[in-house]
Amino acid sequence: TVAVVGIVSVWGRAGWVSDAAAALGVPGPGAALYGLPGVLLAHVFFNAPLMARIFHAALAGIPDGRWRLAAQLGMGGHEVWRFVEWPAIRRVAPGACGLVFLLCFTSFALVLMLGGGPRASTLEVAIYEAARLDFDLGRAATLSLLQLAICGLVLLVLARFPTEWTAGRGAATRGGRIRPDRAELGGKFADAATAFVVVGIVAAPLAAIISGGVRTELLALPGEAVFRAALMTSTALAIASAGITCALAWAICEARRTLVLPTRLGRYAGFAGLIDLASAIYLAVPAIVFGLGAFLALRGAADTFALAPLLALSANVLLSLPFAVRALQGRLSESGARHDRLCASLGITGWTRLRLIEFPVTRRELGFAAALSAALSVGDLGVIALFGSDSFRTLPWLLYQRAGRYQSDEAAAIALVLLALSLVFFIGIERLVGGRHADR
């Protein structure tokens, strides 16, 4: 929801790019934004940083010895890519691409606000329209089963590929490596071109949100009781989601390493794939499908709108759980392989092991998981779109309502608040849990 405001401010009919094109006397991209081009642009905005983080972790896991050997052999940029970088990226690329496919396939808020009609609709939006607008629960259930089947097949394929997002032990992540390709002019030009594209796609919408939100409507927001209630609701959901997500992710990773490690139940390693599928359940059962299932299950037995906060919290946890598990899994398994025998010989178990061994080793990854969970929960519109009401509002729902009423100035101010809140949660929680050097 926040990203849509920034993307429209940059690429829309009255956006920065359209204004610049009009000044040059050429047609701008504004007319084509609402539809498939706008949806694709928004997906790139969201998923490019995620892919960059995954690939950075893979590259950071390359041993320093390989870089020294590449320097001794005088490898150029092409050889470094072929023999050093590509093998590391190839290991995680299929899983990362499959993850992005599922995120795009189950996208809801972006398509709802930028789709521009049925030509760029998705199953998520069709389920929402059938359940909320037409109240055709049979059609909504059929579409949900179709989406579950497709996502389930993709998840089965993804289970064959690595899912860890952390650098391997001994990896140098502070930039002290000897890279023989740094002095090449072509490499520098490619880096500059990539940075320019990233700024245009990712940084420009963020700048538009900031510039568009700093106006008189921003000062008037704290005086609205509706805004204060939505802010408190979003904050409470984000904090609760971060705590529950990290606890569940830790339990899932602990169960998985117990099955995999030879020092424990290594002979049952084949069952680890089932745990991986369970941790990725949201990717197959996104918020709209989850909300519809909850509505059908609770209809007649409870007031689903009264349970909206609990349903929203559950959906937010499911939203964040796959990312938290992948952030923790590699480091926690590595810690078990290194310390199991030592802890057994010293009798270190339970809370003592968690405090002295596990938490210091996984602190950075745990901070990232908690911060990401809170940030995702703050901006999620999924279940709220089904169960949002006057008695239960979040900031994304309030933003969607104001944008739907063409109150663009107020929507821009709320978007700025959401952006600031997400940054505060992400940076603050990552530093608080992950420590001073969590970003390294």
Beta strands, then each sheet from edge to edge (+ up, - down):
end
